[in-house]
Amino acid sequence: MPLRRPFLLLLLAALAVAAGIVLPATSARAAARGSWNLSEQRAVRLAGVMHDLDDQAFHGERAVAGAQLPDALAAFAARLGVDPVKAPSSAVSVTTFDRLLVAQLGASDVAAAVQHEAWHAGLNPPAAFGTEVVARALGLRDNHPFPHEELELYPTDAITRAEAAHSFAVALKWQGTAADVARAQFAQFQLPTYTAAQKQVLRVAVAKIGMPYIWGGETDGAGAWLGGQEHGGYDCSGFVWRVFKLSGFAWGREIHGRTAATQAGEIPKARRIRLDDVQPADLVFFGPGRFWQKATERRIVHEGIALSPDWMIHASAQGVYVSQLRLDPWRAGRFSWARRVL
């Protein structure tokens, strides 16, 4: 995904340089937070779902507040020909916003089924697990690639107008089919009976649902120490590193490498596991690398943790979320091998 360079921010910076003015860092961050998706902001304005504020500016950097969310959901519901869901007239978190929009899309039943299955399997899912799984499967969240990761929101942060505009713009593109797509995708969401060890590991993984994707990230919060990450979140191997290594499990001692390629390559080929033999809590690796080839950074480019032979949890473009494994032809086609740690 190409790095975004918000036009407004660049224009402000150029004017500042020309005038010999140094923009405060906070002003630059605010401009970036509000202008990274100007085309989506324009799309929701044209659709009548969101509007400029009283000063005739969109202000994507501000939190959605007051009557903005109820009005937006009502306008969106009118386009779908359904009743609007009830929304508070106050700032709401990312997870609350996702829950309301998933409900407005008619997919609350899917989220509830996912939530119940994770609970029934003993994974102690957070309250927002089901709706975050569905919201991120539908692409309602977005990734801010390095070096713009300061734009990422935590699940508990107040949703900004820019982030809400992205979600509504994606929802508009579904043209009323989002609920059917979600039902089809999660119709086979079934989790097995876990061993005690598998349950311990997967509870940690599931608890991270919705955390942002951060290049090099391996912790929930920013690190102030030398070389620490500037924003909390996870990359794909950092997520696995957190679950197995940094959570203090004895099984983490088996893992030494920090990247997906090194974790895939530090076992002998005889211990590699094929897709049909994947079990819960196995590390699953993806890329152009084939089962018999040496693991290199070019061949192994992604990893996750299996929830079952058919489902995985991982950190990628939608943050930490759940995806199909064997059931998805693209992901199955990019599967290299798996590794059993437990």
MARKOLNU-68538 format. One record per residue (C-alpha): residue number from 1; chain; residue in one letter; x, z, y. Coordinates in nm, 4 decimals, padded with zeros to 6 digits. Each point is the difference from the previous one (the first is absolute). Layout:
<nodes>
num chaine residu x z y
NUM A a X Z Y
...
</nodes>
This chain:
<nodes>
num chaine residu x z y
1 A m 00.0000 00.0000 00.0000
2 A p 00.1536 -00.0989 00.3389
3 A l 00.0766 00.2740 00.2493
4 A r -00.2515 00.0231 00.2790
5 A r 00.1237 -00.0341 00.3592
6 A p -00.3013 00.0820 00.2162
7 A f -00.0112 -00.2493 00.2853
8 A l -00.1138 00.2561 00.2538
9 A l 00.2823 00.2368 -00.0834
10 A l 00.2577 -00.2773 00.0284
11 A l -00.1480 -00.1140 00.3296
12 A l 00.0121 00.3524 00.1422
13 A a 00.3579 00.0423 -00.1164
14 A a 00.1041 -00.3335 00.1531
15 A l -00.1625 00.0823 00.3317
16 A a 00.1643 00.3410 -00.0035
17 A v 00.3440 -00.1495 -00.0608
18 A a -00.0531 -00.2577 00.2733
19 A a -00.0981 00.2728 00.2433
20 A g 00.2765 00.2335 -00.1075
21 A i -00.2539 00.2505 -00.1332
22 A v 00.0483 00.2003 -00.3178
23 A l -00.3325 00.0580 -00.1738
24 A p -00.0428 00.3511 -00.1373
25 A a 00.0189 00.0098 -00.3789
26 A t -00.3468 00.1527 -00.0150
27 A s -00.1447 -00.2890 00.2024
28 A a 00.1628 -00.2550 -00.2271
29 A r -00.1339 00.1747 -00.3088
30 A a -00.3488 00.0177 00.1487
31 A a 00.0095 -00.3709 00.0855
32 A a 00.1102 -00.0872 -00.3528
33 A r -00.2602 00.2255 -00.1592
34 A g -00.2727 -00.1710 00.1975
35 A s 00.1050 -00.3641 -00.0155
36 A w 00.1324 -00.0743 -00.3494
37 A n -00.3188 -00.1855 -00.1079
38 A l -00.1366 -00.1665 00.3115
39 A s -00.1575 -00.2836 -00.2006
40 A e -00.2008 00.2461 -00.2093
41 A q -00.1068 00.1895 00.3106
42 A r -00.1243 -00.3287 00.1449
43 A a -00.1823 -00.0812 -00.3264
44 A v -00.1983 00.3252 -00.0039
45 A r -00.0844 -00.0371 00.3685
46 A l -00.1300 -00.3533 -00.0574
47 A a -00.2013 00.1257 -00.2981
48 A g -00.1557 00.2698 00.2185
49 A v 00.1204 00.2778 -00.2273
50 A m 00.2449 00.1629 00.2416
51 A h 00.0212 -00.0342 00.3767
52 A d 00.2369 00.0572 00.2883
53 A l -00.0156 00.3406 00.1654
54 A d -00.1303 00.0654 00.3505
55 A d 00.3180 -00.1267 00.1659
56 A q -00.0418 -00.3381 -00.1777
57 A a 00.2964 00.0590 -00.2295
58 A f -00.0109 00.0528 -00.3755
59 A h 00.2554 00.2856 -00.0178
60 A g 00.0919 -00.0336 -00.3641
61 A e 00.2299 00.3002 00.0286
62 A r -00.2861 00.2429 00.0664
63 A a -00.1950 00.1869 -00.2657
64 A v -00.3478 -00.1205 -00.0913
65 A a -00.2234 00.2573 00.1681
66 A g -00.3416 00.0654 00.1516
67 A a -00.2650 -00.2553 -00.0910
68 A q 00.2597 -00.2642 -00.0905
69 A l -00.0129 00.0465 -00.3774
70 A p -00.3802 00.0371 -00.0340
71 A d -00.0452 -00.3063 00.2227
72 A a 00.2562 -00.2040 -00.1943
73 A l -00.1522 00.0886 -00.3373
74 A a -00.3480 -00.0790 00.1295
75 A a 00.1132 -00.3408 00.1286
76 A f 00.1800 -00.0733 -00.3260
77 A a -00.3027 00.1122 -00.2037
78 A a -00.2218 -00.2340 00.2035
79 A r 00.2230 -00.2921 -00.0987
80 A l -00.0381 00.1005 -00.3661
81 A g -00.3741 00.0537 00.0344
82 A v 00.0173 00.3597 -00.1223
83 A d -00.0600 00.3434 00.1482
84 A p 00.2979 00.1600 00.1776
85 A v 00.1611 00.3057 -00.1529
86 A k -00.0022 00.3151 00.2082
87 A a 00.3293 00.0624 00.1802
88 A p 00.1134 00.2823 00.2266
89 A s 00.0446 -00.0515 00.3731
90 A s 00.3527 00.1377 -00.0057
91 A a 00.3484 -00.0992 -00.1056
92 A v 00.0325 -00.0374 -00.3778
93 A s 00.2955 -00.0114 -00.2353
94 A v 00.1162 -00.3089 -00.1856
95 A t -00.1532 00.1311 -00.3233
96 A t -00.3345 00.0769 00.1653
97 A f -00.0073 -00.3427 00.1622
98 A d 00.0787 -00.1650 -00.3345
99 A r -00.2783 00.1973 -00.1682
100 A l -00.2531 -00.1076 00.2625
101 A l 00.1022 -00.3661 -00.0093
102 A v 00.0019 -00.0085 -00.3810
103 A a -00.3519 00.1458 00.0153
104 A q -00.1056 -00.2604 00.2572
105 A l 00.1331 -00.2718 -00.2288
106 A g -00.2220 00.1357 -00.2773
107 A a 00.2869 00.1092 -00.2257
108 A s -00.0505 00.3767 00.0006
109 A d -00.1115 -00.0136 -00.3625
110 A v 00.3305 -00.1586 -00.0991
111 A a 00.1980 00.2654 00.1869
112 A a -00.2051 00.2755 -00.1638
113 A a 00.0598 -00.1458 -00.3465
114 A v 00.3756 -00.0207 00.0612
115 A q 00.0018 00.3567 00.1312
116 A h -00.1917 00.1298 -00.3011
117 A e 00.2232 -00.1796 -00.2492
118 A a 00.3147 00.1510 00.1542
119 A w -00.1653 00.3433 00.0040
120 A h -00.1202 -00.0337 -00.3594
121 A a 00.3546 -00.0944 -00.1060
122 A g 00.1269 00.3265 00.1466
123 A l 00.2032 -00.1489 00.2856
124 A n -00.1438 00.2295 00.2698
125 A p -00.0491 -00.2908 00.2417
126 A p -00.0272 00.0803 00.3715
127 A a -00.3492 -00.0362 00.1459
128 A a 00.0868 -00.3349 00.1585
129 A f 00.1519 -00.1533 -00.3146
130 A g -00.2914 -00.2235 -00.0974
131 A t -00.0677 -00.1408 00.3448
132 A e 00.3703 -00.0512 00.0733
133 A v 00.0452 -00.1865 -00.3291
134 A v -00.2907 -00.2314 00.0849
135 A a 00.0871 -00.0388 00.3699
136 A r 00.3566 -00.0993 -00.0765
137 A a -00.1016 -00.2320 -00.2825
138 A l -00.2146 -00.1828 00.2564
139 A g 00.2916 -00.0223 00.2456
140 A l -00.1570 00.2211 00.2648
141 A r 00.3333 00.1562 00.0934
142 A d 00.3116 -00.1806 00.1195
143 A n 00.3752 00.0359 -00.0340
144 A h 00.2318 00.0244 00.3004
145 A p 00.3354 -00.1261 -00.1281
146 A f 00.3388 00.1311 00.1070
147 A p 00.0962 00.0429 00.2831
148 A h -00.3558 00.0734 00.1208
149 A e -00.0818 00.2773 -00.2428
150 A e -00.0715 00.2459 00.2818
151 A l -00.3360 -00.1790 00.0237
152 A e -00.1056 00.1267 -00.3427
153 A l -00.2776 00.2578 -00.0188
154 A y -00.0180 00.2848 -00.2483
155 A p -00.3298 00.0376 -00.1895
156 A t -00.0855 00.3030 00.2152
157 A d 00.0813 -00.1675 00.3338
158 A a -00.2812 -00.1067 00.2306
159 A i -00.0785 -00.3672 -00.0499
160 A t 00.1040 -00.2096 00.2990
161 A r -00.2004 -00.2836 00.1468
162 A a 00.2639 -00.2506 -00.1098
163 A e -00.0097 00.1255 -00.3596
164 A a -00.3807 00.0014 00.0046
165 A a 00.0055 -00.3570 00.1322
166 A h 00.2150 -00.1046 -00.2950
167 A s -00.2417 00.1604 -00.2457
168 A f -00.3071 -00.1576 00.1578
169 A a 00.1724 -00.3391 00.0227
170 A v 00.0764 00.0115 -00.3728
171 A a -00.3519 00.1231 -00.0774
172 A l -00.1470 -00.2910 00.1985
173 A k 00.2009 -00.2460 -00.2085
174 A w -00.1584 00.1349 -00.3184
175 A q -00.3350 -00.1319 00.1320
176 A g -00.2004 00.2566 -00.1923
177 A t 00.1794 -00.0468 -00.3340
178 A a 00.2279 00.3051 00.0191
179 A a -00.2198 00.2251 -00.2157
180 A d -00.0292 -00.2608 -00.2741
181 A v 00.3748 -00.0586 00.0037
182 A a 00.0657 00.3745 -00.0241
183 A r -00.2471 00.0405 -00.2865
184 A a 00.1569 -00.2865 -00.1917
185 A q 00.3529 00.1304 00.0547
186 A f -00.0739 00.3606 -00.0991
187 A a -00.2621 -00.0596 -00.2678
188 A q 00.2677 00.0718 -00.2596
189 A f 00.1617 00.2940 00.1773
190 A q 00.0410 00.2348 -00.2941
191 A l 00.2698 00.2597 -00.0463
192 A p 00.1147 00.1370 -00.3360
193 A t 00.0392 00.3551 -00.1233
194 A y 00.3341 00.1159 00.1345
195 A t 00.2625 00.2260 -00.1495
196 A a 00.0881 00.3097 00.2000
197 A a 00.3218 -00.1636 00.1208
198 A q -00.1712 -00.3224 00.1050
199 A k -00.2639 00.1971 00.1849
200 A q 00.2615 00.2002 00.1929
201 A v 00.1778 -00.3118 00.1194
202 A l -00.3075 -00.2049 00.0789
203 A r -00.1596 00.2813 00.1999
204 A v 00.2924 -00.0206 00.2414
205 A a -00.0306 -00.3782 00.0195
206 A v -00.3762 00.0028 00.0600
207 A a 00.0357 00.2627 00.2736
208 A k 00.1980 -00.2526 00.2093
209 A i -00.2827 -00.2539 00.0212
210 A g -00.0172 -00.1640 00.3408
211 A m 00.3455 00.0989 00.1215
212 A p 00.1589 -00.2891 00.1922
213 A y 00.2629 -00.2378 -00.1311
214 A i 00.3314 00.0832 00.1672
215 A w 00.3203 -00.1867 -00.0844
216 A g 00.2365 00.2540 -00.1535
217 A g -00.2700 00.2693 00.0087
218 A e -00.0064 00.2778 -00.2568
219 A t -00.1828 00.2885 00.1691
220 A d -00.3295 00.0837 00.1718
221 A g 00.1563 00.0830 00.3359
222 A a 00.2690 -00.1314 00.2320
223 A g 00.3498 00.1338 -00.0591
224 A a 00.1849 00.1393 00.3001
225 A w 00.3266 00.0279 -00.1915
226 A l 00.2772 -00.2578 00.0274
227 A g -00.1136 -00.3171 -00.1711
228 A g -00.3532 00.1319 -00.0645
229 A q -00.2984 -00.2325 00.0154
230 A e -00.1700 -00.0291 00.3388
231 A h -00.3555 -00.0022 -00.1342
232 A g -00.1564 00.1576 -00.3066
233 A g -00.0926 -00.2333 -00.2821
234 A y 00.1424 -00.1825 -00.2993
235 A d 00.1482 -00.3220 -00.1186
236 A c -00.0591 -00.0960 -00.3615
237 A s 00.3058 00.1673 -00.1525
238 A g -00.0169 00.2897 00.2470
239 A f -00.3506 00.0735 -00.1257
240 A v 00.1249 00.0154 -00.3596
241 A w 00.2991 00.2054 00.1174
242 A r -00.2328 00.2511 00.1645
243 A v -00.2330 00.0289 -00.2983
244 A f 00.2678 00.0461 -00.2650
245 A k 00.3138 00.1167 00.1800
246 A l -00.0866 00.1843 00.3178
247 A s -00.2986 00.1791 -00.1508
248 A g 00.2382 00.1939 -00.2226
249 A f -00.1122 -00.1214 -00.3399
250 A a 00.2594 00.0242 -00.2761
251 A w -00.0771 -00.3593 -00.0962
252 A g 00.1392 -00.1124 00.3351
253 A r 00.3506 00.0789 -00.1242
254 A e -00.0238 -00.3158 -00.2092
255 A i -00.0270 -00.2071 00.3195
256 A h 00.3224 -00.0474 00.1966
257 A g -00.0398 -00.3162 00.2086
258 A r -00.2039 -00.0030 00.3203
259 A t -00.1040 -00.3684 00.0088
260 A a -00.2385 -00.1825 -00.2321
261 A a 00.2816 -00.2142 -00.1371
262 A t 00.2278 00.2926 -00.0801
263 A q -00.2826 00.1980 -00.1600
264 A a -00.0886 -00.3030 -00.2101
265 A g 00.3606 -00.0684 -00.0951
266 A e 00.1267 00.3452 -00.0960
267 A i -00.1592 -00.0128 -00.3444
268 A p 00.1218 -00.2170 -00.2887
269 A k -00.1963 -00.3157 -00.0773
270 A a -00.1120 00.1551 -00.3283
271 A r -00.2040 00.2574 00.1976
272 A r -00.1806 -00.2538 00.2154
273 A i -00.3769 -00.0051 -00.0533
274 A r -00.2198 -00.3076 -00.0003
275 A l -00.3249 -00.0230 00.1942
276 A d -00.2275 00.0472 -00.3007
277 A d 00.1824 00.3216 -00.0938
278 A v -00.0221 00.1734 00.3396
279 A q -00.1214 00.3605 -00.0059
280 A p -00.1077 00.2329 00.2841
281 A a 00.2833 00.1235 00.2261
282 A d 00.2325 -00.2847 -00.1054
283 A l 00.1987 -00.1611 00.2809
284 A v -00.1044 -00.3644 00.0308
285 A f 00.2324 -00.2583 00.1564
286 A f -00.0765 -00.3376 00.1554
287 A g 00.1831 -00.3062 00.1245
288 A p 00.1417 -00.3300 -00.1223
289 A g 00.2162 00.1869 -00.2516
290 A r -00.0962 -00.0563 -00.3625
291 A f -00.0003 00.2516 -00.2829
292 A w 00.3387 -00.1048 -00.1386
293 A q 00.1833 -00.0349 00.3319
294 A k 00.2261 00.2421 00.1821
295 A a -00.1696 00.2029 00.2742
296 A t 00.1192 -00.1050 00.3452
297 A e -00.1377 00.0521 00.3505
298 A r -00.1226 -00.3602 00.0026
299 A r -00.1646 00.0177 -00.3404
300 A i -00.1708 00.3406 00.0304
301 A v -00.1730 00.0266 00.3360
302 A h -00.2871 00.2435 -00.0540
303 A e -00.1077 00.2940 -00.2150
304 A g -00.2897 00.2358 -00.0524
305 A i -00.1331 00.2622 -00.2395
306 A a -00.2515 -00.0842 -00.2714
307 A l -00.3286 00.1910 00.0046
308 A s -00.0968 -00.1772 -00.3207
309 A p 00.0909 -00.3268 -00.1743
310 A d -00.2302 -00.1768 00.2490
311 A w 00.0524 00.1868 00.3289
312 A m 00.2897 00.1138 00.2140
313 A i 00.0613 00.1992 00.3182
314 A h 00.2750 -00.1145 00.2364
315 A a 00.1149 -00.0310 00.3596
316 A s -00.0318 -00.3468 00.1469
317 A a -00.1743 -00.1892 00.2817
318 A q -00.3060 00.2293 -00.0011
319 A g 00.2091 00.3166 -00.0166
320 A v -00.0394 00.2101 -00.3133
321 A y -00.2916 -00.1513 -00.1914
322 A v -00.1302 -00.0978 -00.3429
323 A s 00.0232 -00.3503 -00.1443
324 A q -00.0814 -00.1805 -00.3196
325 A l 00.2889 -00.0435 -00.2426
326 A r -00.0799 -00.2057 -00.3114
327 A l -00.3374 -00.1005 00.1445
328 A d 00.1561 -00.1831 00.2951
329 A p 00.1527 -00.3392 -00.0948
330 A w 00.2417 -00.0049 00.2944
331 A r 00.1331 00.3504 -00.0605
332 A a 00.0146 -00.0512 -00.3750
333 A g 00.1908 -00.3225 00.0600
334 A r 00.2552 00.1788 00.2173
335 A f 00.0452 00.2886 -00.2447
336 A s 00.3620 00.0360 -00.1157
337 A w -00.0023 00.3108 -00.2201
338 A a -00.0882 00.3689 -00.0035
339 A r 00.1970 00.3180 -00.0512
340 A r -00.1200 00.3186 -00.1672
341 A v 00.1289 00.3209 00.1622
342 A l -00.2259 00.2649 -00.1554
</nodes>
